[in-house]
Amino acid sequence: MARILVVGPTGHLGRELVKACSQQGHEAHALVRPATRKDPAKMHALQAAGATIHEGDLKDYDSLLRACRSADIVISAVGGLQIGDEGALVKAVKEAGVQRFVPSDFGLDPAAAGPGSCVLFDAKAAVQASVKAAGIPYTFIHSNAFFSYWANSLGDLTRLGGKLPPEEVSVYGDGNVVGALTSVPDVARVTVRAVSDPRLRNKEIRITANTITQNLLIALWQTTSGRTVKRTSVPAAELEKMIARSTAPDQGATLVVSQLHRSLWIRGDSVKRVPASLEATEVYPDMAFQTIEQGLAQLV
């Protein structure tokens, strides 16, 4: 049993990580901000998982150090906007002598996509480099696309937010490029298993248990739900123009979303295998992953 600290434990992935720690027999710890601690709804899930609560913030180094010293393993699940603030956490992890660290590197592998393909990937790659430079034992998790974002939006993140997948979507490129999608609970299960696995020390692991094209994803939802989805084509050249136009500071979200669409549906970056990265389905052949069909069926 390991003491595992989750930073960002009430977020989309964080709460599943805390749950997975408890389910796999580890001692769960959670770093929450003072405001979060006053929110009963957010705290309920942590308390239900039996997590030990630590109060702190990415901008409060002393609080990070105290929390890291209570743990053997630290997993960061902070959101994309906070990845640039992980520097203090990396420093605290190093000073505390943590046995294994997982930065918030979930999603597509920056090395597979390549430098400059997405500002979010570049930020993650910078954190990876700082972890390696500090000599911190690490495991990098490349989960690829979350079901709850990509399947629920039928591959069009601009349509995300409804209770059901959208009735109209943009199809990027020809819609026939294969992408890899993973459920958030499965990402958490792989992560918690990997961080306590000696084979994964200073290794990277990717999850490509489910692959599908955007066209097939839309067709699968139509078959599952009985609904009709209207498609609007966005050629690769048009997507490149959208990316080129999204340079103003207030267009950061548009830029990242457009770059993610390009990476997944135009370039096929999620199914590119970097030699340094292990495959979760091969490392853990006993693990059953939720299928895309099962994920969509839950939305009906």
N, C-alpha and C positions, 0 to 999 in steps of 0.2 A: 504493500500500500504506500502510495506517495501523497505528499501534501501538494496539491495543485492549486495555484492562484490564477483566477481568471480576471483579467483586466477588461472592463467593459461587459460585465456579467448580466446586464439587464437588456442588452440589445438583441437584435434578430438572431445572431449566432450565439452570443454570450450565454443566454439562458439555457440553450441546448447543451453547451459545453459544461455548465455547472451540473446539469441533470446527468450527463454522461459520466462525469467524474464520480458521482454517487452511485450510479448504476454499475460501474465497473470496479467498485470497491475502494475508491480513493477518498481521501479527505479533501473535500472541496472548500476552497477559500475564495472570497469575492471582494474585489476592491470597488467600492462605490463612492460617488461624490456625496458631499453632505446633503445636497438637495434630494438626491435619490433616496437616501436613508429615511427621509421624511415622507416618502411616497409609499403608502401601504400596498398598492397594487403591484408595484415593481418589486417590493421586498418580499411579497408573499411566496413567489416561486423560489427565491433563494432560501428562505426559511424552510420551505417544504422539502428542499433538497438537502437540508441540514448543513448548509454552508456557514463557515465562520466568516463574519463580516469585518472588513477593514475599511476605514474611511480614508479617502485620499483623492488625489487629482494628478493628472499628468503634468501639471504645472507646479506641483508641490513636491519637490524632490525628496524631502525628508519623509513624507508620507509614503512615497513609492518605496523608499529604502526599507522602512519599517515593515511594510507588507511583504516585500520580496524576501526579507530575512525570515519570514514565517513559513516559507514554502521551499519545496525541493524543485518544483517545476513551475514556470510561469508561462501562461498562454495569453497573448494579447488579442482581443476581439474588438478593438476600437474601430469606429467607422472610418470611411475613406477620408473624411475631412480632418481626422485627427492623426492620420499616419505620419504627417510631418512633425507631430509633437512627440513621437516615440523616442526621440533621442535621449531624453531624461530617463525613460524607462530602461533603455538599453544600458545606460550608465549604472542605474540602480541594480539591475540584474547582475552586472559584472561585479560591482562592489559587494553585493550580498553573497556571491559565490553560488548562484543558482545552478543546479545540475543540468537543466535543459530549458531552452527558451524557444517559444514559437511566436514570432512577430505576427502582426495582422497582415498576413501574406496570402489570405484566402482569395480564391478567384483564379484567373488565368495566370500561368507561369510567365513572369516578365522575360525570362530568357527565351522562351518559345516565341513570344511576340516580337522581341528585339527592341533595342533602345529607340526612343522616339515614337513608338507606335501608339502610346497612350500616356498621358501625364500621370495617371494613377499608377500605372505599371512602373514608370520611372521612379516615382516616390517609393514604391515597395522595394525596388531594386537597390535604392540608396540605403534603405534600412538593412536589407540583407548584407550589403557590403560592410556596413558599420558593425553588424553582429560578428561577421567573420573577422574583421580587423581587430575587434576586441578580444578575440579568442574565446568567445562564449559558446559552449556546447549548444547546438541548435537542431531543430527539425523544421523544415519549411513545408507547409501544406498547400498544395495547388489543387483546390477543390473544383476548379472550373466553374461553370455557371450554376447559380442557385436555382432550383426549381421555382422557389417562391417569387423570384424576379422574372426569370426567363420563360418558364413554362406558363406561369400565370398571366404573362403579357403576350403569350404566343410569339415570343422572340422579338417583340417591339417594346423596348423600355419606355418609349414616349407614351405608351398606353397603360402603363402600370398604375394601379391604385383602385381599380374597381373590385367589387365582391366576386365577380365572374371574369373570365378572360374576355377581352374586348370583342365587339361585333365587327370592328373594322381595324385592320392592321396594315402597316407598311411591311413589305417583303423586300429584304435587302439583297441586292445582286439578283441572281436567278432563283434564289431560295433553295438551292440544292447543295449548298456547302454543309458539311457535317459539323455539328457542335456537340460538346459533352456537357451534360447537365447532371446535377447531384442534389438530393434533398438535404436540407439543413441538418436534420437529425443524423443523417449518415455522415455528413462532414464532421459533426461533433464526435461521433463514435470512432471514426478513423483517427481523428486528431488525438483524442485521449488515449487510444490504444497505442498510437505511434510514439507519443512522448515518453511512455514508460517501457518502450521496446529498445533494448540495447542495440539491435541491428539498425535502428533509425537515428542513432547519434551522429550528428553532423551529416545528415542525409536529407534528401528531398523526396517527397512522395506526392504523386498525382492521382486523381480519381477520375477515371473515364469509364465507369460501369455502364452509363447510359449515353448513347450517341444517337443523334437524330438531325435531320435537316429542318429548316424552318417550314418548308412546304409540308413535310410529313407531320410536323408538330401541329400545324393548323388543321390538317386533314384528320388527325387523330382526335383532336378536340371536337370537331364537327361530328365525327362518328360517335364519340362518347356522349356528347350532350344533345345531339339532334339539332343543334343550332347551325346557322349559316354565317360564315365570316367573309366580309368583303375585303378584298386585297388590293392594295395600291403598290405598284412597283417603284422601288427606289434604286436605280442603277448605281453601280459602284462609282461611276464618274460623278454622279450627283451627290453621293455621300461624301466624296472627297471635297467637293465644293463647299458642302455644309461645314466640314471640318476646317477648311481654309478660312471661312467667314467667321468662325467662332473664336476670335482672338481677343475680344474685349474682356476685361476683368469680370464683368457681370454675366459673361457667357460661359463661365467655367463648367457649369453642369451640362450645358448643351454640348460643349466640346467633348467632355468625358463620355457622355452617352453615345455620341456619334462615333467616337473612337472605339468604344466597346462593340458597337454594332459591326464596325469594319473588322475588328479583330475576330469576332466569333463567326459572322456570317459571310464575310468576303474572303478573309485570309485563312480561315480555318485554324487559327492559332491554338484553340483548345484541344485539338487532337494531334498536334505536333509533339513528338516525344523527344525531349532533350536527354542525351545520354546519361547525364548525372541524376536524372529523376527516376525513382522506382514507381511501379504501378501498384496501387492499393489492392486491386483484384488479384494480383499475383502474390503480393506479400501476405495478404489475409484471404486465402481462398475459401475459408469457412464463413466469411461474412456475407450475409444476404443484403443486397441493396434495394431500396425502393425503386420500382420502375417508373418511367414517365407515365405509362398507362395508369398505374395505381395513383400517382400524384394527381393526374387530371380527374380521375374518377372521384376523388375526394372533394372536388370543386362543384360537382353536379348537384 
